[in-house]
Structures are given as structure tokens and as C-alpha cells.
Amino acid sequence: MNAAATAALPSDVRLMNAVSALLVAALVVTAAWAALRWVVRLPAFNFRAIQVEGDVSRNSVASLRANALPRLHGSFLSMNLKDGRAAFEAVPWVRHAQLTRIWPMRLKVDLEEHRAAAYWEARVDGADSASEATAERALVNSFGEVFQANLGDVEDETLPVLAGPAPSAAAMLQMWRALSPAAEKLGEGIDRLDLSGRGSWRATLGSGAVIELGRGSEAEVVERFGRFAQSITQVTATYRSPLLSADLRHADGYAVKLRGVTTQSTGKPVNRKR
């Protein structure tokens, strides 16, 4: 039928022809989609092997099989790689997973594991630096990210404890790293670092001595602790007594408590709010 004849058809006939064409097209697309879904689910497209590379020191093949494989869904053609990545990242100690399809029918998984840098204790908002944290202990990785894992799997017995408001883990790890060189000059390590809800810092040394560092920017707190570390050895040598505690929240000096001796700074106290 030529164009002239088509134009001569009544409008209702032309409408019926257009609707019929649309229905046929819809049926063809639906059938093609159903066929495609059937094909991608054929056993021939199931994964034949999963190749795991990267950091695998914390997770054995059995652990990955038990924790990740039950969460994987789909075949080589149909698997959602984002969902597959989430399945592996739900495995304890796994920080990041990258999944790649490799022909024929293999799945390559590159894993990056958490590297524990500190223990973490979340503090209630507004709590001072001397109050106990309320949440169960977790871990902080080398990027300052808090993660959950079996604490019994941590081999490093020298990890410090960081305790502060929930979003402050990365800043606290950075502060601990910045303060540690001055502590090492004293022959000490910082076993615990606390941060109050008002921004006051408190360090507990390996010897048990507690240092009130006060508030301020990282540079200010580090500089304050550095001055203290340079002079406190003269004080302890003079009195021949070990340090029990120190309060650096003074404008012109600091107050210390030695075993059997207490000294007071003549300066006005600053940063007294914890």
C-alpha cells in the first residue's frame, strides 16, 4: 500500500494499525528480554573459579568461602559487581575489595585488609576527657577509620587506645602520631589518648603518668607537649622522683606531681574546661 493509499484510510484504521505495530514491538522486546535473562542464567555461564589476590593474611580460603560466597548472586554475565564487592567487604578485616570479570567464567578479587593502628573507644558527646567511654572497643586502621573485628586477632600488644567523640578517630590518630616523637625523647610511649567533647586532650604515658594537654590546634598542643618534654627530665632529676601527672593548661608553665612531691606553676591556668 503506497503513501497515498495509506493517507486515504480512515483515521480510526490508521490508529488501529499504529497500536498493533506498537504491541508487536513490545512483544518482540519482551520476548528478547526474557530470552536474554534465560541465557545469562544458564549453568554454562556460572563462575568456574574465584581468584583472590592482595591482602589475605587475615582471612583464609575457608573464611572467605564461609563469609563472602553465600552473599554472591548471579553468573558471569549477570552478577552485580557492586553487590559482589559489598559481600567481600562485609568479611572481617577486609577494608576494600575490587572485583573483575575474567574470561572464561572467572572472577578476580583484589582485597585490601585493615591494618590496625589503635584501639577505639567512643565517648558520649559532651563527656570530659577523664570520663569512661561507653561503647565497646573497636579498632582504628592506619587511615583513621573505625572498624569492627575480633580484638583477639590483634597480635600487636603495643597499640594505643584512642577515646573520643565518634567522628574524631582520624584526628586523634594524627595527634597521637604527632605527639609520639616528644614522648619517645622521654623514653616513653603514649599508651592512651583522650579527647573530651569540648576539645581538651589528655595523654597517658607508658609509665602511667597522666598529662593534661589542654585545648588548641594540633600544632599548639604538640608545641606545648614538646616544651614540657624538653624540661621535665630536669625536674625529675632534681627531685629524683618519677612523674605521676602533669597539667600543661597554664599560661606560663605547668604543674606536675612527682612521687612524694608536688610543684605548682605560678602562671594563670588556661584551658581549664575539659
Summary of the structure (lengths in Angstrom):
residues: 274
radius of gyration: 32.3
end to end distance: 90.4
largest distance: 115.3
contacts: 767
relative contact order: 0.08
helix: 38%
strand: 26%
